[in-house]
Amino acid sequence: MMIDIKLDINQLDDIVRIWLKETLKTVEGNFGYHYVHPDDVKQYRKDIKALKRILDYIGEGNDE
């Protein structure tokens, strides 16, 4: 079965913004509230920084 979805480009932008924000919340939550293996700490910090930079770049970084 195929489902044809017609999306406006602005809707796609909104979907990506929401996905990035939720991903950032998840990564920060995992890093802040769950045990993170010491070998993974550096990567978690890099991931958080990268997600924040992308959100800042698209103008969505500080609107919580």
PyMOL Python script that loads the backbone (N, CA, C, O; Angstrom):
from pymol import cmd

cmd.read_pdbstr("""\
ATOM      1  N   MET A   1       0.844  -1.163   0.000  1.00  0.00           N
ATOM      2  CA  MET A   1       0.000   0.000   0.000  1.00  0.00           C
ATOM      3  C   MET A   1       0.894   1.233   0.000  1.00  0.00           C
ATOM      4  O   MET A   1       1.872   1.302   0.745  1.00  0.00           O
ATOM      5  N   MET A   2       0.555   2.197  -0.833  1.00  0.00           N
ATOM      6  CA  MET A   2       1.282   3.460  -0.869  1.00  0.00           C
ATOM      7  C   MET A   2       0.363   4.572  -0.396  1.00  0.00           C
ATOM      8  O   MET A   2      -0.818   4.613  -0.739  1.00  0.00           O
ATOM      9  N   ILE A   3       0.915   5.455   0.383  1.00  0.00           N
ATOM     10  CA  ILE A   3       0.166   6.618   0.841  1.00  0.00           C
ATOM     11  C   ILE A   3       0.865   7.842   0.290  1.00  0.00           C
ATOM     12  O   ILE A   3       2.053   8.050   0.535  1.00  0.00           O
ATOM     13  N   ASP A   4       0.137   8.642  -0.445  1.00  0.00           N
ATOM     14  CA  ASP A   4       0.698   9.846  -1.035  1.00  0.00           C
ATOM     15  C   ASP A   4       0.402  11.025  -0.112  1.00  0.00           C
ATOM     16  O   ASP A   4      -0.756  11.356   0.141  1.00  0.00           O
ATOM     17  N   ILE A   5       1.453  11.645   0.381  1.00  0.00           N
ATOM     18  CA  ILE A   5       1.288  12.785   1.280  1.00  0.00           C
ATOM     19  C   ILE A   5       1.821  14.018   0.577  1.00  0.00           C
ATOM     20  O   ILE A   5       2.962  14.043   0.117  1.00  0.00           O
ATOM     21  N   LYS A   6       0.995  15.023   0.501  1.00  0.00           N
ATOM     22  CA  LYS A   6       1.399  16.285  -0.109  1.00  0.00           C
ATOM     23  C   LYS A   6       1.845  17.221   0.996  1.00  0.00           C
ATOM     24  O   LYS A   6       1.048  17.621   1.845  1.00  0.00           O
ATOM     25  N   LEU A   7       3.127  17.571   0.981  1.00  0.00           N
ATOM     26  CA  LEU A   7       3.664  18.470   1.986  1.00  0.00           C
ATOM     27  C   LEU A   7       4.143  19.751   1.337  1.00  0.00           C
ATOM     28  O   LEU A   7       4.783  19.744   0.285  1.00  0.00           O
ATOM     29  N   ASP A   8       3.822  20.829   1.982  1.00  0.00           N
ATOM     30  CA  ASP A   8       4.377  22.118   1.613  1.00  0.00           C
ATOM     31  C   ASP A   8       5.806  22.150   2.156  1.00  0.00           C
ATOM     32  O   ASP A   8       6.085  21.544   3.191  1.00  0.00           O
ATOM     33  N   ILE A   9       6.696  22.836   1.483  1.00  0.00           N
ATOM     34  CA  ILE A   9       8.088  22.888   1.939  1.00  0.00           C
ATOM     35  C   ILE A   9       8.179  23.461   3.346  1.00  0.00           C
ATOM     36  O   ILE A   9       9.070  23.073   4.101  1.00  0.00           O
ATOM     37  N   ASN A  10       7.286  24.372   3.724  1.00  0.00           N
ATOM     38  CA  ASN A  10       7.299  24.930   5.074  1.00  0.00           C
ATOM     39  C   ASN A  10       6.914  23.873   6.106  1.00  0.00           C
ATOM     40  O   ASN A  10       7.424  23.888   7.227  1.00  0.00           O
ATOM     41  N   GLN A  11       6.032  22.968   5.743  1.00  0.00           N
ATOM     42  CA  GLN A  11       5.670  21.887   6.650  1.00  0.00           C
ATOM     43  C   GLN A  11       6.857  20.967   6.885  1.00  0.00           C
ATOM     44  O   GLN A  11       7.081  20.508   8.005  1.00  0.00           O
ATOM     45  N   LEU A  12       7.609  20.703   5.845  1.00  0.00           N
ATOM     46  CA  LEU A  12       8.791  19.860   5.979  1.00  0.00           C
ATOM     47  C   LEU A  12       9.809  20.525   6.903  1.00  0.00           C
ATOM     48  O   LEU A  12      10.415  19.859   7.742  1.00  0.00           O
ATOM     49  N   ASP A  13       9.998  21.833   6.753  1.00  0.00           N
ATOM     50  CA  ASP A  13      10.892  22.574   7.644  1.00  0.00           C
ATOM     51  C   ASP A  13      10.451  22.438   9.095  1.00  0.00           C
ATOM     52  O   ASP A  13      11.275  22.235   9.986  1.00  0.00           O
ATOM     53  N   ASP A  14       9.151  22.551   9.324  1.00  0.00           N
ATOM     54  CA  ASP A  14       8.629  22.425  10.686  1.00  0.00           C
ATOM     55  C   ASP A  14       8.865  21.034  11.257  1.00  0.00           C
ATOM     56  O   ASP A  14       9.205  20.889  12.431  1.00  0.00           O
ATOM     57  N   ILE A  15       8.687  20.028  10.439  1.00  0.00           N
ATOM     58  CA  ILE A  15       8.916  18.649  10.881  1.00  0.00           C
ATOM     59  C   ILE A  15      10.370  18.458  11.284  1.00  0.00           C
ATOM     60  O   ILE A  15      10.655  17.840  12.310  1.00  0.00           O
ATOM     61  N   VAL A  16      11.290  18.983  10.485  1.00  0.00           N
ATOM     62  CA  VAL A  16      12.717  18.858  10.787  1.00  0.00           C
ATOM     63  C   VAL A  16      13.063  19.613  12.063  1.00  0.00           C
ATOM     64  O   VAL A  16      13.830  19.111  12.884  1.00  0.00           O
ATOM     65  N   ARG A  17      12.513  20.810  12.243  1.00  0.00           N
ATOM     66  CA  ARG A  17      12.770  21.592  13.462  1.00  0.00           C
ATOM     67  C   ARG A  17      12.294  20.843  14.705  1.00  0.00           C
ATOM     68  O   ARG A  17      13.007  20.761  15.705  1.00  0.00           O
ATOM     69  N   ILE A  18      11.094  20.304  14.629  1.00  0.00           N
ATOM     70  CA  ILE A  18      10.541  19.565  15.764  1.00  0.00           C
ATOM     71  C   ILE A  18      11.394  18.327  16.053  1.00  0.00           C
ATOM     72  O   ILE A  18      11.683  18.026  17.211  1.00  0.00           O
ATOM     73  N   TRP A  19      11.792  17.619  15.007  1.00  0.00           N
ATOM     74  CA  TRP A  19      12.619  16.429  15.188  1.00  0.00           C
ATOM     75  C   TRP A  19      13.952  16.785  15.847  1.00  0.00           C
ATOM     76  O   TRP A  19      14.404  16.081  16.749  1.00  0.00           O
ATOM     77  N   LEU A  20      14.587  17.884  15.396  1.00  0.00           N
ATOM     78  CA  LEU A  20      15.854  18.300  15.989  1.00  0.00           C
ATOM     79  C   LEU A  20      15.694  18.670  17.461  1.00  0.00           C
ATOM     80  O   LEU A  20      16.530  18.306  18.288  1.00  0.00           O
ATOM     81  N   LYS A  21      14.628  19.389  17.788  1.00  0.00           N
ATOM     82  CA  LYS A  21      14.392  19.781  19.180  1.00  0.00           C
ATOM     83  C   LYS A  21      14.166  18.560  20.069  1.00  0.00           C
ATOM     84  O   LYS A  21      14.707  18.482  21.172  1.00  0.00           O
ATOM     85  N   GLU A  22      13.377  17.618  19.591  1.00  0.00           N
ATOM     86  CA  GLU A  22      13.116  16.406  20.370  1.00  0.00           C
ATOM     87  C   GLU A  22      14.377  15.555  20.516  1.00  0.00           C
ATOM     88  O   GLU A  22      14.610  14.963  21.569  1.00  0.00           O
ATOM     89  N   THR A  23      15.181  15.495  19.470  1.00  0.00           N
ATOM     90  CA  THR A  23      16.437  14.756  19.544  1.00  0.00           C
ATOM     91  C   THR A  23      17.366  15.390  20.566  1.00  0.00           C
ATOM     92  O   THR A  23      18.013  14.683  21.339  1.00  0.00           O
ATOM     93  N   LEU A  24      17.439  16.715  20.577  1.00  0.00           N
ATOM     94  CA  LEU A  24      18.267  17.417  21.553  1.00  0.00           C
ATOM     95  C   LEU A  24      17.790  17.133  22.974  1.00  0.00           C
ATOM     96  O   LEU A  24      18.604  16.870  23.859  1.00  0.00           O
ATOM     97  N   LYS A  25      16.484  17.183  23.196  1.00  0.00           N
ATOM     98  CA  LYS A  25      15.944  16.883  24.527  1.00  0.00           C
ATOM     99  C   LYS A  25      16.304  15.461  24.956  1.00  0.00           C
ATOM    100  O   LYS A  25      16.668  15.226  26.108  1.00  0.00           O
ATOM    101  N   THR A  26      16.202  14.526  24.032  1.00  0.00           N
ATOM    102  CA  THR A  26      16.510  13.130  24.338  1.00  0.00           C
ATOM    103  C   THR A  26      17.982  12.954  24.685  1.00  0.00           C
ATOM    104  O   THR A  26      18.312  12.300  25.674  1.00  0.00           O
ATOM    105  N   VAL A  27      18.861  13.529  23.886  1.00  0.00           N
ATOM    106  CA  VAL A  27      20.296  13.380  24.128  1.00  0.00           C
ATOM    107  C   VAL A  27      20.691  14.058  25.438  1.00  0.00           C
ATOM    108  O   VAL A  27      21.458  13.498  26.221  1.00  0.00           O
ATOM    109  N   GLU A  28      20.167  15.264  25.677  1.00  0.00           N
ATOM    110  CA  GLU A  28      20.465  15.950  26.933  1.00  0.00           C
ATOM    111  C   GLU A  28      19.915  15.170  28.125  1.00  0.00           C
ATOM    112  O   GLU A  28      20.571  15.073  29.163  1.00  0.00           O
ATOM    113  N   GLY A  29      18.736  14.625  27.979  1.00  0.00           N
ATOM    114  CA  GLY A  29      18.137  13.832  29.059  1.00  0.00           C
ATOM    115  C   GLY A  29      18.935  12.585  29.357  1.00  0.00           C
ATOM    116  O   GLY A  29      19.166  12.245  30.517  1.00  0.00           O
ATOM    117  N   ASN A  30      19.356  11.906  28.308  1.00  0.00           N
ATOM    118  CA  ASN A  30      20.175  10.711  28.501  1.00  0.00           C
ATOM    119  C   ASN A  30      21.497  11.060  29.173  1.00  0.00           C
ATOM    120  O   ASN A  30      21.975  10.331  30.042  1.00  0.00           O
ATOM    121  N   PHE A  31      22.069  12.162  28.769  1.00  0.00           N
ATOM    122  CA  PHE A  31      23.366  12.569  29.313  1.00  0.00           C
ATOM    123  C   PHE A  31      23.230  13.055  30.755  1.00  0.00           C
ATOM    124  O   PHE A  31      24.111  12.816  31.581  1.00  0.00           O
ATOM    125  N   GLY A  32      22.131  13.732  31.051  1.00  0.00           N
ATOM    126  CA  GLY A  32      21.978  14.320  32.368  1.00  0.00           C
ATOM    127  C   GLY A  32      21.413  13.393  33.424  1.00  0.00           C
ATOM    128  O   GLY A  32      21.748  13.523  34.602  1.00  0.00           O
ATOM    129  N   TYR A  33      20.562  12.460  33.027  1.00  0.00           N
ATOM    130  CA  TYR A  33      19.825  11.682  34.019  1.00  0.00           C
ATOM    131  C   TYR A  33      20.113  10.190  34.004  1.00  0.00           C
ATOM    132  O   TYR A  33      19.660   9.467  34.892  1.00  0.00           O
ATOM    133  N   HIS A  34      20.846   9.724  33.026  1.00  0.00           N
ATOM    134  CA  HIS A  34      21.166   8.303  32.929  1.00  0.00           C
ATOM    135  C   HIS A  34      22.675   8.128  32.989  1.00  0.00           C
ATOM    136  O   HIS A  34      23.441   9.049  32.706  1.00  0.00           O
ATOM    137  N   TYR A  35      23.072   6.945  33.359  1.00  0.00           N
ATOM    138  CA  TYR A  35      24.502   6.649  33.364  1.00  0.00           C
ATOM    139  C   TYR A  35      25.029   6.669  31.943  1.00  0.00           C
ATOM    140  O   TYR A  35      24.458   6.054  31.043  1.00  0.00           O
ATOM    141  N   VAL A  36      26.124   7.384  31.756  1.00  0.00           N
ATOM    142  CA  VAL A  36      26.801   7.409  30.460  1.00  0.00           C
ATOM    143  C   VAL A  36      28.206   6.858  30.684  1.00  0.00           C
ATOM    144  O   VAL A  36      28.936   7.326  31.558  1.00  0.00           O
ATOM    145  N   HIS A  37      28.563   5.885  29.904  1.00  0.00           N
ATOM    146  CA  HIS A  37      29.896   5.306  30.022  1.00  0.00           C
ATOM    147  C   HIS A  37      30.945   6.398  29.791  1.00  0.00           C
ATOM    148  O   HIS A  37      30.787   7.219  28.887  1.00  0.00           O
ATOM    149  N   PRO A  38      31.995   6.418  30.581  1.00  0.00           N
ATOM    150  CA  PRO A  38      33.021   7.462  30.441  1.00  0.00           C
ATOM    151  C   PRO A  38      33.593   7.591  29.029  1.00  0.00           C
ATOM    152  O   PRO A  38      33.993   8.683  28.627  1.00  0.00           O
ATOM    153  N   ASP A  39      33.636   6.521  28.290  1.00  0.00           N
ATOM    154  CA  ASP A  39      34.137   6.595  26.912  1.00  0.00           C
ATOM    155  C   ASP A  39      33.176   7.343  25.989  1.00  0.00           C
ATOM    156  O   ASP A  39      33.577   7.803  24.920  1.00  0.00           O
ATOM    157  N   ASP A  40      31.911   7.467  26.394  1.00  0.00           N
ATOM    158  CA  ASP A  40      30.898   8.101  25.548  1.00  0.00           C
ATOM    159  C   ASP A  40      30.635   9.565  25.895  1.00  0.00           C
ATOM    160  O   ASP A  40      29.939  10.257  25.153  1.00  0.00           O
ATOM    161  N   VAL A  41      31.174  10.040  26.997  1.00  0.00           N
ATOM    162  CA  VAL A  41      30.890  11.407  27.447  1.00  0.00           C
ATOM    163  C   VAL A  41      31.282  12.429  26.388  1.00  0.00           C
ATOM    164  O   VAL A  41      30.510  13.341  26.089  1.00  0.00           O
ATOM    165  N   LYS A  42      32.459  12.285  25.827  1.00  0.00           N
ATOM    166  CA  LYS A  42      32.938  13.237  24.812  1.00  0.00           C
ATOM    167  C   LYS A  42      31.998  13.274  23.604  1.00  0.00           C
ATOM    168  O   LYS A  42      31.696  14.347  23.081  1.00  0.00           O
ATOM    169  N   GLN A  43      31.539  12.105  23.165  1.00  0.00           N
ATOM    170  CA  GLN A  43      30.636  12.050  22.008  1.00  0.00           C
ATOM    171  C   GLN A  43      29.285  12.682  22.325  1.00  0.00           C
ATOM    172  O   GLN A  43      28.720  13.385  21.487  1.00  0.00           O
ATOM    173  N   TYR A  44      28.757  12.436  23.536  1.00  0.00           N
ATOM    174  CA  TYR A  44      27.493  13.055  23.926  1.00  0.00           C
ATOM    175  C   TYR A  44      27.611  14.573  23.897  1.00  0.00           C
ATOM    176  O   TYR A  44      26.723  15.262  23.395  1.00  0.00           O
ATOM    177  N   ARG A  45      28.709  15.089  24.435  1.00  0.00           N
ATOM    178  CA  ARG A  45      28.907  16.547  24.436  1.00  0.00           C
ATOM    179  C   ARG A  45      28.996  17.090  23.011  1.00  0.00           C
ATOM    180  O   ARG A  45      28.438  18.147  22.715  1.00  0.00           O
ATOM    181  N   LYS A  46      29.687  16.382  22.137  1.00  0.00           N
ATOM    182  CA  LYS A  46      29.782  16.800  20.736  1.00  0.00           C
ATOM    183  C   LYS A  46      28.407  16.794  20.072  1.00  0.00           C
ATOM    184  O   LYS A  46      28.061  17.716  19.333  1.00  0.00           O
ATOM    185  N   ASP A  47      27.627  15.747  20.342  1.00  0.00           N
ATOM    186  CA  ASP A  47      26.288  15.651  19.754  1.00  0.00           C
ATOM    187  C   ASP A  47      25.395  16.796  20.220  1.00  0.00           C
ATOM    188  O   ASP A  47      24.681  17.399  19.419  1.00  0.00           O
ATOM    189  N   ILE A  48      25.436  17.093  21.511  1.00  0.00           N
ATOM    190  CA  ILE A  48      24.623  18.184  22.055  1.00  0.00           C
ATOM    191  C   ILE A  48      25.039  19.508  21.435  1.00  0.00           C
ATOM    192  O   ILE A  48      24.192  20.306  21.034  1.00  0.00           O
ATOM    193  N   LYS A  49      26.334  19.739  21.357  1.00  0.00           N
ATOM    194  CA  LYS A  49      26.832  20.980  20.770  1.00  0.00           C
ATOM    195  C   LYS A  49      26.415  21.102  19.297  1.00  0.00           C
ATOM    196  O   LYS A  49      26.011  22.176  18.851  1.00  0.00           O
ATOM    197  N   ALA A  50      26.514  20.011  18.556  1.00  0.00           N
ATOM    198  CA  ALA A  50      26.148  20.023  17.139  1.00  0.00           C
ATOM    199  C   ALA A  50      24.657  20.310  16.958  1.00  0.00           C
ATOM    200  O   ALA A  50      24.279  21.110  16.102  1.00  0.00           O
ATOM    201  N   LEU A  51      23.813  19.663  17.756  1.00  0.00           N
ATOM    202  CA  LEU A  51      22.371  19.899  17.641  1.00  0.00           C
ATOM    203  C   LEU A  51      22.023  21.355  17.977  1.00  0.00           C
ATOM    204  O   LEU A  51      21.192  21.967  17.306  1.00  0.00           O
ATOM    205  N   LYS A  52      22.654  21.901  19.009  1.00  0.00           N
ATOM    206  CA  LYS A  52      22.407  23.299  19.376  1.00  0.00           C
ATOM    207  C   LYS A  52      22.867  24.243  18.270  1.00  0.00           C
ATOM    208  O   LYS A  52      22.195  25.231  17.974  1.00  0.00           O
ATOM    209  N   ARG A  53      24.005  23.942  17.662  1.00  0.00           N
ATOM    210  CA  ARG A  53      24.499  24.792  16.569  1.00  0.00           C
ATOM    211  C   ARG A  53      23.553  24.760  15.376  1.00  0.00           C
ATOM    212  O   ARG A  53      23.305  25.793  14.754  1.00  0.00           O
ATOM    213  N   ILE A  54      23.028  23.594  15.055  1.00  0.00           N
ATOM    214  CA  ILE A  54      22.081  23.495  13.931  1.00  0.00           C
ATOM    215  C   ILE A  54      20.821  24.291  14.246  1.00  0.00           C
ATOM    216  O   ILE A  54      20.331  25.036  13.397  1.00  0.00           O
ATOM    217  N   LEU A  55      20.291  24.142  15.457  1.00  0.00           N
ATOM    218  CA  LEU A  55      19.082  24.876  15.831  1.00  0.00           C
ATOM    219  C   LEU A  55      19.341  26.383  15.838  1.00  0.00           C
ATOM    220  O   LEU A  55      18.477  27.155  15.424  1.00  0.00           O
ATOM    221  N   ASP A  56      20.505  26.808  16.299  1.00  0.00           N
ATOM    222  CA  ASP A  56      20.852  28.234  16.249  1.00  0.00           C
ATOM    223  C   ASP A  56      20.928  28.714  14.806  1.00  0.00           C
ATOM    224  O   ASP A  56      20.474  29.813  14.487  1.00  0.00           O
ATOM    225  N   TYR A  57      21.496  27.898  13.947  1.00  0.00           N
ATOM    226  CA  TYR A  57      21.651  28.265  12.545  1.00  0.00           C
ATOM    227  C   TYR A  57      20.300  28.468  11.861  1.00  0.00           C
ATOM    228  O   TYR A  57      20.138  29.379  11.048  1.00  0.00           O
ATOM    229  N   ILE A  58      19.343  27.623  12.192  1.00  0.00           N
ATOM    230  CA  ILE A  58      18.018  27.756  11.565  1.00  0.00           C
ATOM    231  C   ILE A  58      17.103  28.690  12.349  1.00  0.00           C
ATOM    232  O   ILE A  58      15.936  28.860  11.996  1.00  0.00           O
ATOM    233  N   GLY A  59      17.629  29.295  13.409  1.00  0.00           N
ATOM    234  CA  GLY A  59      16.877  30.289  14.142  1.00  0.00           C
ATOM    235  C   GLY A  59      15.937  29.734  15.195  1.00  0.00           C
ATOM    236  O   GLY A  59      14.966  30.395  15.563  1.00  0.00           O
ATOM    237  N   GLU A  60      16.199  28.553  15.679  1.00  0.00           N
ATOM    238  CA  GLU A  60      15.305  27.912  16.650  1.00  0.00           C
ATOM    239  C   GLU A  60      16.029  27.569  17.943  1.00  0.00           C
ATOM    240  O   GLU A  60      15.521  26.766  18.726  1.00  0.00           O
ATOM    241  N   GLY A  61      17.183  28.140  18.190  1.00  0.00           N
ATOM    242  CA  GLY A  61      18.002  27.712  19.303  1.00  0.00           C
ATOM    243  C   GLY A  61      17.542  28.133  20.675  1.00  0.00           C
ATOM    244  O   GLY A  61      17.778  27.412  21.644  1.00  0.00           O
ATOM    245  N   ASN A  62      16.887  29.285  20.792  1.00  0.00           N
ATOM    246  CA  ASN A  62      16.598  29.811  22.136  1.00  0.00           C
ATOM    247  C   ASN A  62      15.124  30.029  22.407  1.00  0.00           C
ATOM    248  O   ASN A  62      14.772  30.892  23.211  1.00  0.00           O
ATOM    249  N   ASP A  63      14.252  29.272  21.760  1.00  0.00           N
ATOM    250  CA  ASP A  63      12.819  29.532  21.997  1.00  0.00           C
ATOM    251  C   ASP A  63      12.152  28.409  22.774  1.00  0.00           C
ATOM    252  O   ASP A  63      11.178  27.825  22.299  1.00  0.00           O
ATOM    253  N   GLU A  64      12.643  28.106  23.923  1.00  0.00           N
ATOM    254  CA  GLU A  64      12.041  27.043  24.741  1.00  0.00           C
ATOM    255  C   GLU A  64      10.924  27.590  25.565  1.00  0.00           C
ATOM    256  O   GLU A  64      10.293  26.849  26.319  1.00  0.00           O
TER     257      GLU A  64
END
""", "prot")
cmd.dss("prot")
cmd.show_as("cartoon", "prot")
cmd.util.cbc("prot")
cmd.orient("prot")
